Amino acid sequence: MRWDLLFDDLESQLDREQRDEERALALEGERLRLGRLTLRDRLTAISRITDDSDVIVRVELHGGVVMALRPLAFGRDWMSAESRAAGRRSRQCVVPLAAIAAVLPSRSQLDPSLEPVSESSARLAERIGLPFVLRDLCRRRTPVRLTTVDGVVHGTLDRVARDHVDLALHEPGSPRRERELQGYRIVPLARVLLIEFD
């Protein structure tokens, strides 16, 4: 009878130790997963919280500008979105992820932003860098509103290089015409906070 109690006690201790070890391994695995989580992963998770395509993410850009954005697509180092500014009509925009000073999630967005995002490295758009996207705007001669850490300028992208853009300056809403240009500006991509266009 005593041996039965001893074996039962040893068996319960062994079970408890095994459960504690499994719990410790699960916690360590979660810490490792969170350690690999990027800002892009969290923004992607927030944008996929609901099947509703009207998810709004609030972000603060360097310099303190807070924007309400409806994410449309994510690239390697950028996010395209529709800006939802109060008192202004919605505009398409591209936000370099490096320009984001903070994401301002609602309480309902905070925990889901930590959820694992499915591996989708096969998607081409998610491997495309910011210069590639800007080259498309350049090729289409789309007038842009370029917000930098130094201010806002309007114009058309003439060239997009690896780490900078050439911008032909002209009045907002008008097409690029040589005689109406106010000048040119070469802007390092590291200074760009936001590119808005229609």
C-alpha positions in Angstrom: 0.0 0.0 0.0 2.8 2.4 0.9 4.6 1.7 -2.4 1.4 2.6 -4.3 1.3 6.0 -2.6 5.0 6.5 -3.2 4.6 5.7 -6.9 1.5 7.9 -7.2 3.4 10.8 -5.6 6.4 10.3 -7.9 4.2 10.1 -10.9 2.3 13.3 -10.0 5.7 15.1 -9.4 7.0 13.9 -12.8 3.8 15.1 -14.5 4.0 18.5 -12.8 7.6 18.9 -13.7 6.9 17.9 -17.3 4.0 20.5 -17.5 6.2 23.2 -16.0 8.9 22.4 -18.5 6.4 22.5 -21.4 5.0 25.8 -20.1 8.6 27.3 -19.8 9.4 26.2 -23.4 6.1 27.7 -24.7 6.9 31.0 -22.9 10.4 31.0 -24.3 9.1 30.3 -27.8 6.6 33.2 -27.5 9.4 35.5 -26.3 11.5 34.5 -29.3 8.5 35.1 -31.7 7.8 38.5 -30.2 11.5 39.3 -30.5 11.4 38.8 -34.3 8.2 40.8 -34.7 8.6 43.9 -36.9 6.6 47.1 -37.1 5.5 46.0 -40.6 4.2 42.7 -39.1 2.2 44.6 -36.5 0.7 47.0 -39.0 -0.2 44.1 -41.3 -1.8 42.2 -38.4 -3.9 45.3 -37.5 -5.0 45.8 -41.1 -6.3 42.2 -41.1 -8.2 42.3 -37.8 -11.5 42.2 -39.5 -12.9 41.3 -42.9 -14.2 44.8 -43.1 -12.0 46.7 -45.5 -12.4 49.9 -43.6 -9.8 49.3 -40.8 -8.3 52.6 -39.8 -4.8 52.7 -38.3 -3.5 55.9 -36.6 0.1 56.6 -37.1 2.3 59.5 -35.9 5.0 60.5 -38.4 8.3 62.1 -37.4 7.6 65.7 -36.5 4.4 64.9 -34.7 1.9 64.7 -37.6 -0.8 62.2 -36.7 -2.7 60.5 -39.6 -5.6 58.1 -39.9 -4.9 55.6 -42.6 -6.7 52.8 -44.3 -3.9 50.4 -45.3 -4.1 49.1 -48.8 -0.8 47.2 -49.3 2.5 46.6 -47.7 5.9 46.5 -49.3 9.3 45.7 -47.8 9.8 49.2 -46.3 6.6 51.1 -47.1 2.8 51.0 -46.7 0.3 52.3 -49.2 -2.9 53.6 -47.7 -5.8 56.0 -48.1 -5.4 59.0 -45.8 -8.5 59.9 -43.8 -7.8 63.4 -42.6 -10.6 65.4 -40.9 -11.8 68.2 -43.1 -9.9 66.9 -46.2 -11.0 64.5 -48.9 -9.3 61.1 -48.8 -6.1 60.7 -50.8 -3.9 57.9 -51.8 -0.5 57.9 -50.1 2.7 56.0 -49.6 4.3 56.0 -46.1 7.9 54.9 -45.7 7.9 52.7 -42.6 11.1 54.5 -41.4 9.0 57.7 -41.3 6.6 56.3 -38.6 7.5 57.6 -35.2 4.7 55.7 -33.5 1.6 53.6 -34.2 -1.4 54.7 -32.1 -3.6 51.5 -31.9 -6.9 51.4 -30.3 -7.4 49.0 -27.5 -9.1 46.6 -29.8 -6.1 46.7 -32.2 -3.4 46.2 -29.6 -3.6 42.5 -28.8 -4.4 41.4 -32.4 -1.3 43.3 -33.6 0.8 40.7 -31.7 -0.8 37.8 -33.5 1.4 35.8 -35.9 1.0 36.8 -39.5 1.1 34.0 -42.0 4.3 33.6 -43.9 3.7 35.3 -47.3 7.2 36.0 -48.5 6.1 34.6 -51.9 4.0 37.7 -52.5 5.9 40.0 -54.9 4.4 43.3 -53.5 5.8 42.5 -50.0 9.4 42.3 -51.4 9.2 45.6 -53.4 11.1 48.5 -51.9 10.1 52.2 -51.8 12.1 53.3 -54.8 10.3 50.9 -57.0 6.9 52.3 -56.0 8.0 55.8 -56.5 9.4 54.9 -60.0 5.8 53.9 -60.9 4.5 57.3 -59.8 7.4 58.9 -61.8 6.6 56.9 -64.9 2.9 57.9 -64.7 3.9 61.6 -64.2 1.5 61.7 -61.2 1.6 65.1 -59.3 2.5 64.5 -55.7 2.4 66.2 -52.4 5.8 65.3 -50.8 6.0 65.8 -47.0 9.5 65.8 -45.7 11.0 66.4 -42.2 11.6 70.0 -43.5 8.1 70.8 -44.9 5.7 70.1 -47.7 6.4 70.6 -51.4 4.2 69.9 -54.5 5.4 68.7 -57.8 6.1 65.7 -60.1 8.8 63.1 -59.6 11.2 63.4 -62.5 13.7 60.7 -61.4 13.9 58.1 -58.6 17.4 56.9 -57.7 18.4 54.4 -55.1 18.3 56.8 -52.1 16.8 60.1 -53.5 14.3 61.6 -55.8 14.3 64.5 -58.2 11.1 66.6 -57.8 10.0 69.2 -60.4 8.2 71.8 -58.3 4.9 73.3 -59.5 1.5 74.4 -58.1 -0.7 71.7 -56.5 -3.2 70.2 -58.8 -1.6 71.4 -62.0 0.3 69.1 -64.4 4.0 69.4 -64.9 4.7 71.9 -67.6 8.3 73.2 -68.1 7.2 76.9 -68.3 5.2 76.6 -65.0 7.9 75.0 -63.0 9.1 76.8 -59.9 12.3 74.9 -59.6 13.7 71.5 -58.8 14.5 69.7 -55.6 16.6 66.6 -55.0 15.3 65.0 -51.8 17.0 62.1 -50.0 14.5 59.3 -49.3 15.6 59.2 -45.7 14.0 62.7 -45.3 10.6 61.7 -46.9 7.7 61.2 -44.5 4.8 60.9 -46.8 3.9 60.9 -50.5 0.3 61.8 -51.3 -1.4 61.7 -54.7 -4.8 61.4 -56.4 
